[in-house]
Every structure is written in structure tokens, then in C-alpha cells.
Amino acid sequence: MAKAKKSIPQRYEVSIYKKREPHAKDILAGRFGYWESTNEIKLLEYTPNYGADMDNLIMGDILVRKGNISLANTPKEWITNLHNANLGFGYIATEARILDETE
């Protein structure tokens, strides 16, 4: 009989950049994290000049090609689709980096 695999809760991290390319290097504006064990999203860090924009981003829903994704109702879907959203004001998101919560 095969052993059952233990499921390790995952953490998802997304970085947000202020788009400057091709004239200058993109600037890290902030980083968000999501924890499966608590179903919670937090602002992990931000560059001081962009703190207010990061606060506004984490308070809202996003619009992607397949429709509106609610942070309040589906936070995991929100963070995993952030790179597909038009964040406005020259911000772009990376794809979610997935890590074990224990890392």
C-alpha cells in the first residue's frame, strides 16, 4: 500500500514593479504574499515612494481577461492572476512564485 502524501501549505509571492523600460530599469515598488494555511494576503515590503499605491492595490479587485477577480472572495486566484491584470499607472506584476510555507 502506498503512503499518502502529506500536503504542505504553499505560500505565493508576487513582486510589483514600476515600469521604466526601455529607458531605465524597472523599479521594485512592492511585494505581496499569500498563505494557503490562513487564506490571507499581506503586503510584504514596499519602496517608500510607492507605499500608498501598494496599499490601494491590495484594497481592490483586479480585472483580467476572464473577468473580475475579488481579493476578498478569492485571494489565491487574485494573487495568481495579478500578472495578467492591468494594474494601471505603469505598474506590472511578476508571476506568482510558489514556495512551501515552511521556507
N, C-alpha and C positions, 0 to 999 in steps of 0.2 A: 504494500500500500504506500502510495506516495505521500510525502509530508506536505501539509498545507503551507503555502507561502504566507508569511506574515506581511501584512500590508503596512508599509511605512508612510505616514502622512508626508505630503510634499509641501514645499514652500516655493512660491513663484516670485521672481523678481523682474521688474521692468525698469529700464532707465529711460528718462525723458531728456531729449536734447533740444536746445535752441538751434535751429537750422541756420548755418552761416556759409556752408559750402556753396559754390566753389571758390568764393573769395577769401574765406578764412575757415579755420577749423570749427566744427560744431562744438557747442558748449554744453557740458552736462548741467542740466537745470535741476534735476531731482531723480529720486529713485523710490519706487513703490514696492511693497511686498505683500503677499497674500499667504496665509497659513490655512491649509486644509483642516487641521485639527480644531481650529476655532472659527473658521469661515470668516476671517477678518482681514481687511486691507488696511495697511498703515503707510504713511509717508516715512521712509527710512532715512532719507537725507535730502537736503536741498542746498543749492547755491543761494546765498543771501539775496542777490538781486532778483531771484525768481521764486522766492518763497510764497508770495501772495498768489502767483499764478498756479503753483503746485497745490496750494490749499483749495483754490477754485476748481481745479481739475478733479480732485478727489471728492469733491462735494456733488459732482454731477454725473449724468448719464452720458453715454457716448453713442454716436450714430455711425454704424458700419453698413456695408452694402446689404447685409441681410436684415437690417432694421435697427431699432433702438435697443440698447442693452443697458439694463438698470444696475447700477452699482449696489443699490440697496437690496434688490431681489436676487441678483445672480452675480455676486462679486468675483467668483472664479472665472466665469465667462467674460466679465468686464476686463479683468487683467490679462487674460489670454488673447483677447481681441483688441487690446489697446493699440497695437502696432498697425491695425487695419483702419483705425479711426482717423478722421480729420480733427486734430486737436486744436487747430486754429492758432493764430498769432505766431506762426513759424515754428511750432513745436512738433517733434516727431518722437515716436516711441520705438524701442527695440522689441524684438520678440521676447516672450517670457522665458527666462532662464529657470529651469526646474531643478530643485535640489531637495534632498531629504531634509525634513525639519530638524533632524539631529545634527546637521552640518553647521 
